Amino acid sequence: MSTDATRMQDLCTYGLIAYSGVVRLPCIDRADAAQLQISIAFVSLYQLLGFYGLVGVAIMVLSLPLNAMIARLQTRLQKEQMKSALATTPVRLTRQRQGRADPADE
């Protein structure tokens, strides 16, 4: 259930960004529009924060491989957790039907 909620949250968060990439201006093709959006964002960031804004962007870009590695690890651990949860579910149900206590609850 929480996975579905997270996916819906991500859809709402990133949906507008994806939509803005689809909307086309009649006089600009998609690649130029994306470059224009990125350029405007960088100029606005530089005007707002100065040089330190660009340093922050550089740190985010350099940390992308670390973020990817952590995401892969989290996915692998979540799969292992789901496998172990599914493996113990029939045992718990059998014990509950027989009226015995579950050792995990004690």
Backbone as a chain_set.jsonl record, in Angstrom:
{"seq": "MSTDATRMQDLCTYGLIAYSGVVRLPCIDRADAAQLQISIAFVSLYQLLGFYGLVGVAIMVLSLPLNAMIARLQTRLQKEQMKSALATTPVRLTRQRQGRADPADE", "coords": {"N": [[0.818, -1.189, 0.0], [1.929, 1.256, 0.826], [3.841, 1.569, -1.111], [2.359, 2.059, -3.416], [1.225, 4.503, -2.704], [3.501, 6.077, -2.549], [4.327, 6.027, -5.196], [2.202, 7.377, -6.414], [2.549, 9.863, -5.227], [5.033, 10.576, -6.317], [4.256, 10.717, -8.987], [2.524, 12.916, -8.947], [4.329, 14.863, -8.144], [6.372, 14.887, -10.128], [4.951, 14.885, -12.452], [4.091, 17.333, -13.553], [6.498, 18.37, -14.429], [7.161, 16.539, -16.422], [4.997, 17.013, -18.107], [5.497, 19.644, -18.874], [7.626, 19.258, -20.521], [6.423, 18.114, -22.691], [4.62, 19.897, -23.806], [4.512, 22.026, -26.541], [5.975, 24.869, -28.006], [4.959, 26.781, -30.796], [7.011, 27.891, -32.369], [9.401, 26.788, -31.515], [11.4, 23.889, -31.328], [11.389, 20.726, -29.47], [13.913, 20.056, -28.28], [15.269, 22.501, -28.283], [13.518, 23.93, -26.656], [13.799, 22.618, -24.202], [16.476, 23.179, -23.652], [16.273, 25.928, -23.442], [14.587, 26.186, -21.176], [16.255, 25.07, -19.191], [18.415, 26.833, -19.33], [17.211, 29.27, -18.563], [16.512, 28.57, -15.96], [19.061, 28.216, -14.768], [20.147, 30.807, -15.053], [18.33, 32.277, -13.507], [18.776, 31.086, -11.023], [21.454, 31.795, -10.618], [21.208, 34.574, -10.475], [19.731, 34.788, -8.162], [21.171, 33.424, -6.083], [23.835, 33.706, -6.685], [27.286, 32.814, -7.266], [27.386, 30.626, -5.556], [25.041, 29.218, -5.907], [25.461, 27.895, -8.324], [27.554, 26.289, -7.532], [26.186, 24.595, -5.804], [24.542, 23.262, -7.657], [26.535, 21.919, -9.081], [27.476, 20.177, -7.094], [25.194, 18.601, -6.729], [25.043, 17.347, -9.244], [27.432, 15.916, -9.262], [26.883, 14.135, -7.223], [25.059, 12.354, -8.233], [25.79, 9.65, -9.124], [26.162, 8.406, -6.621], [23.588, 8.625, -5.532], [22.205, 6.96, -7.311], [23.397, 4.497, -6.732], [22.591, 4.119, -4.066], [19.821, 3.98, -4.444], [19.594, 1.59, -5.937], [20.515, -0.235, -4.017], [18.548, 0.096, -2.04], [16.291, -0.818, -3.423], [16.989, -3.514, -3.813], [17.139, -4.395, -1.137], [14.495, -3.976, -0.356], [13.168, -5.85, -1.956], [14.228, -8.226, -0.895], [13.178, -8.035, 1.686], [10.43, -8.215, 1.147], [10.329, -10.819, 0.121], [11.044, -12.326, 2.396], [8.948, -11.617, 4.085], [6.761, -12.668, 2.706], [7.445, -15.333, 2.827], [7.132, -16.017, 5.509], [4.468, -15.595, 6.006], [2.479, -17.748, 5.457], [3.126, -19.522, 7.565], [2.529, -18.076, 9.894], [-0.233, -17.708, 9.514], [-1.093, -20.379, 9.637], [-0.409, -21.063, 12.265], [-2.041, -19.281, 13.655], [-4.579, -20.235, 12.963], [-4.504, -22.696, 14.203], [-4.522, -21.936, 16.773], [-2.223, -21.498, 18.162], [0.41, -19.543, 19.635], [2.304, -17.008, 18.027], [5.779, -17.139, 17.657], [7.158, -14.81, 17.021], [5.666, -12.792, 18.088], [6.084, -12.987, 20.763]], "CA": [[0.0, 0.0, 0.0], [2.768, 2.45, 0.895], [4.534, 1.702, -2.392], [1.426, 2.716, -4.326], [1.108, 5.9, -2.284], [4.744, 6.749, -2.939], [4.309, 6.199, -6.657], [1.259, 8.45, -6.719], [3.188, 11.104, -4.809], [6.025, 10.887, -7.332], [3.547, 11.114, -10.194], [2.064, 14.3, -8.768], [5.48, 15.746, -8.046], [7.128, 14.983, -11.367], [4.051, 14.918, -13.6], [4.101, 18.655, -14.168], [7.768, 18.506, -15.139], [7.035, 15.753, -17.653], [4.035, 17.707, -18.968], [6.119, 20.833, -19.45], [8.492, 18.816, -21.605], [5.601, 17.671, -23.816], [3.969, 21.06, -24.41], [5.41, 22.614, -27.538], [5.729, 26.194, -28.562], [4.939, 26.604, -32.251], [8.219, 28.347, -33.057], [10.59, 26.172, -30.929], [11.277, 22.438, -31.215], [11.49, 20.241, -28.086], [15.278, 20.127, -27.762], [15.557, 23.9, -27.997], [12.692, 24.345, -25.526], [14.422, 22.082, -22.986], [17.68, 23.971, -23.411], [15.83, 27.247, -22.996], [14.12, 26.05, -19.789], [17.417, 24.857, -18.323], [19.181, 28.081, -19.307], [16.48, 30.237, -17.735], [16.622, 28.134, -14.565], [20.414, 28.52, -14.287], [20.3, 32.262, -14.935], [17.554, 32.703, -12.338], [19.482, 30.612, -9.836], [22.655, 32.615, -10.45], [20.786, 35.901, -10.023], [19.211, 34.696, -6.802], [22.163, 32.965, -5.114], [25.198, 34.006, -7.103], [28.177, 31.708, -7.593], [27.12, 29.474, -4.684], [23.968, 28.435, -6.511], [26.063, 27.005, -9.325], [28.313, 25.282, -6.77], [25.189, 23.622, -5.357], [24.163, 22.443, -8.819], [27.667, 21.028, -9.371], [27.483, 19.124, -6.08], [24.09, 17.682, -7.032], [25.403, 16.553, -10.432], [28.486, 14.981, -8.88], [26.357, 13.127, -6.303], [24.107, 11.47, -8.92], [26.146, 8.227, -9.043], [25.903, 7.931, -5.259], [22.134, 8.469, -5.406], [21.818, 5.767, -8.082], [23.852, 3.323, -5.993], [21.716, 3.968, -2.904], [18.511, 3.542, -4.934], [19.698, 0.158, -6.27], [20.613, -0.964, -2.754], [17.236, 0.144, -1.401], [15.402, -1.713, -4.176], [17.376, -4.901, -3.511], [16.744, -4.697, 0.238], [13.04, -4.057, -0.298], [12.789, -7.143, -2.537], [14.541, -9.256, 0.096], [12.214, -7.905, 2.779], [9.144, -8.748, 0.689], [10.451, -12.276, 0.037], [10.998, -12.899, 3.745], [7.599, -11.414, 4.623], [5.884, -13.638, 2.057], [7.823, -16.677, 3.255], [6.642, -16.278, 6.868], [3.015, -15.393, 6.102], [1.707, -18.988, 5.638], [3.399, -20.095, 8.884], [1.748, -17.304, 10.867], [-1.647, -18.011, 9.343], [-1.317, -21.736, 10.126], [-0.359, -21.016, 13.732], [-3.226, -18.577, 14.138], [-5.731, -21.116, 12.792], [-4.406, -23.777, 15.168], [-4.643, -21.363, 18.098], [-0.918, -21.381, 18.823], [0.994, -18.203, 19.624], [3.387, -16.791, 17.082], [7.003, -16.812, 18.39], [7.587, -13.441, 16.741], [4.903, -11.89, 18.954], [6.499, -13.138, 22.166]], "C": [[0.866, 1.259, 0.0], [3.539, 2.656, -0.404], [3.644, 2.415, -3.401], [1.277, 4.193, -3.978], [2.35, 6.691, -2.681], [4.775, 6.997, -4.44], [3.337, 7.294, -7.074], [1.842, 9.805, -6.343], [4.232, 11.527, -5.844], [5.371, 11.342, -8.635], [3.08, 12.558, -10.09], [3.228, 15.275, -8.744], [6.134, 15.966, -9.395], [6.25, 15.034, -12.612], [4.061, 16.245, -14.322], [5.391, 18.884, -14.943], [7.704, 17.732, -16.456], [6.094, 16.441, -18.637], [4.673, 18.925, -19.627], [7.093, 20.464, -20.561], [7.723, 18.408, -22.841], [4.975, 18.857, -24.547], [4.962, 21.748, -25.343], [4.972, 24.028, -27.879], [5.801, 26.069, -30.073], [6.255, 26.959, -32.937], [9.493, 27.666, -32.548], [10.39, 24.662, -30.881], [11.61, 22.008, -29.783], [12.892, 20.371, -27.506], [15.648, 21.561, -27.413], [14.747, 24.393, -26.807], [13.292, 23.846, -24.216], [15.679, 22.867, -22.647], [17.325, 25.363, -22.914], [15.367, 27.202, -21.538], [15.295, 25.897, -18.833], [18.232, 26.142, -18.216], [18.51, 29.128, -18.431], [16.584, 29.862, -16.263], [17.993, 28.464, -13.989], [20.631, 30.017, -14.116], [19.548, 32.773, -13.716], [18.235, 32.282, -11.041], [20.723, 31.454, -9.563], [22.293, 34.02, -9.944], [20.337, 35.881, -8.57], [20.306, 34.391, -5.788], [23.603, 33.308, -5.472], [25.972, 32.736, -7.419], [27.84, 30.451, -6.787], [25.939, 28.618, -5.17], [24.498, 27.458, -7.529], [26.93, 25.936, -8.662], [27.357, 24.199, -6.268], [24.735, 22.701, -6.475], [25.278, 21.46, -9.145], [27.73, 19.885, -8.367], [26.371, 18.122, -6.342], [24.433, 16.791, -8.215], [26.454, 15.514, -10.068], [27.978, 13.883, -7.941], [25.358, 12.171, -6.967], [24.515, 10.0, -8.891], [25.91, 7.636, -7.655], [24.41, 7.714, -5.04], [21.654, 7.223, -6.141], [22.21, 4.498, -7.338], [22.95, 3.066, -4.777], [20.331, 3.489, -3.326], [18.521, 2.061, -5.3], [19.75, -0.69, -5.003], [19.255, -1.015, -2.056], [16.249, -0.786, -2.105], [15.7, -3.17, -3.863], [16.938, -5.285, -2.106], [15.229, -4.809, 0.38], [12.551, -5.379, -0.884], [13.065, -8.287, -1.562], [13.553, -9.221, 1.257], [10.86, -8.48, 2.374], [9.195, -10.266, 0.577], [10.357, -12.913, 1.419], [9.617, -12.721, 4.372], [6.627, -12.414, 4.01], [6.193, -15.062, 2.507], [7.258, -16.998, 4.638], [5.134, -16.16, 6.99], [2.245, -16.698, 6.253], [1.931, -19.616, 7.013], [2.578, -19.374, 9.945], [0.265, -17.627, 10.762], [-1.973, -19.407, 9.873], [-1.335, -21.752, 11.643], [-1.58, -20.316, 14.304], [-4.46, -19.462, 14.034], [-5.717, -22.25, 13.82], [-4.495, -23.261, 16.601], [-3.335, -21.258, 18.846], [-0.411, -19.946, 18.682], [2.134, -18.153, 18.609], [4.648, -16.429, 17.865], [7.49, -15.393, 18.163], [6.868, -12.438, 17.632], [5.368, -11.939, 20.394], [7.753, -12.381, 22.462]], "O": [[0.585, 2.212, -0.726], [3.856, 3.79, -0.763], [4.11, 3.271, -4.153], [1.211, 5.038, -4.871], [2.251, 7.844, -3.1], [5.202, 8.059, -4.894], [3.626, 8.059, -7.995], [1.65, 10.786, -7.062], [4.308, 12.702, -6.206], [5.874, 12.243, -9.306], [3.223, 13.333, -11.036], [3.124, 16.387, -9.263], [6.421, 17.103, -9.77], [6.762, 15.209, -13.718], [4.041, 16.292, -15.552], [5.379, 19.52, -15.997], [8.15, 18.23, -17.489], [6.345, 16.459, -19.841], [4.42, 19.207, -20.799], [7.356, 21.275, -21.449], [8.291, 18.356, -23.932], [4.817, 18.824, -25.768], [6.104, 22.014, -24.971], [3.787, 24.332, -28.019], [6.632, 25.318, -30.585], [6.582, 26.387, -33.977], [10.57, 27.928, -33.082], [9.338, 24.192, -30.448], [12.059, 22.823, -28.977], [13.042, 20.759, -26.348], [16.264, 21.816, -26.378], [15.244, 25.202, -26.023], [13.294, 24.572, -23.222], [15.919, 23.185, -21.483], [18.013, 25.911, -22.053], [15.715, 28.083, -20.751], [15.323, 26.531, -17.779], [18.689, 26.499, -17.13], [19.176, 29.798, -17.642], [16.729, 30.737, -15.409], [18.093, 28.936, -12.856], [21.238, 30.447, -13.135], [20.062, 33.608, -12.972], [18.262, 33.043, -10.074], [21.011, 31.788, -8.414], [22.985, 34.58, -9.094], [20.542, 36.848, -7.836], [20.367, 35.032, -4.739], [24.492, 33.203, -4.627], [25.393, 31.715, -7.79], [27.993, 29.336, -7.286], [25.865, 27.427, -4.867], [24.041, 26.317, -7.598], [27.034, 24.815, -9.162], [27.688, 23.014, -6.306], [24.562, 21.5, -6.267], [25.011, 20.298, -9.452], [28.007, 18.746, -8.743], [26.577, 16.918, -6.193], [24.141, 15.596, -8.19], [26.381, 14.367, -10.51], [28.578, 12.811, -7.871], [24.861, 11.259, -6.306], [23.655, 9.153, -8.651], [25.499, 6.482, -7.536], [24.012, 6.724, -4.427], [20.787, 6.507, -5.641], [21.449, 3.531, -7.311], [22.592, 1.922, -4.498], [19.727, 2.671, -2.631], [17.562, 1.348, -5.008], [19.108, -1.737, -4.922], [18.862, -2.061, -1.538], [15.46, -1.466, -1.449], [14.784, -3.971, -3.67], [16.421, -6.383, -1.898], [14.734, -5.638, 1.144], [11.608, -5.969, -0.357], [12.252, -9.2, -1.414], [13.14, -10.269, 1.754], [10.213, -9.16, 3.171], [8.217, -10.94, 0.9], [9.674, -13.921, 1.597], [9.164, -13.59, 5.116], [5.765, -12.95, 4.707], [5.297, -15.904, 2.56], [6.935, -18.155, 4.908], [4.571, -16.591, 7.996], [1.392, -16.763, 7.138], [0.999, -20.192, 7.574], [1.99, -20.021, 10.811], [-0.417, -17.799, 11.773], [-3.019, -19.601, 10.492], [-2.196, -22.396, 12.244], [-2.098, -20.728, 15.343], [-5.305, -19.443, 14.929], [-6.771, -22.713, 14.258], [-4.539, -24.052, 17.543], [-3.327, -20.96, 20.04], [-0.758, -19.236, 17.738], [2.827, -19.143, 18.378], [4.609, -15.498, 18.67], [8.166, -14.828, 19.023], [7.392, -11.358, 17.904], [5.078, -11.028, 21.169], [8.234, -12.404, 23.595]]}, "num_chains": 1, "name": "protein.A"}
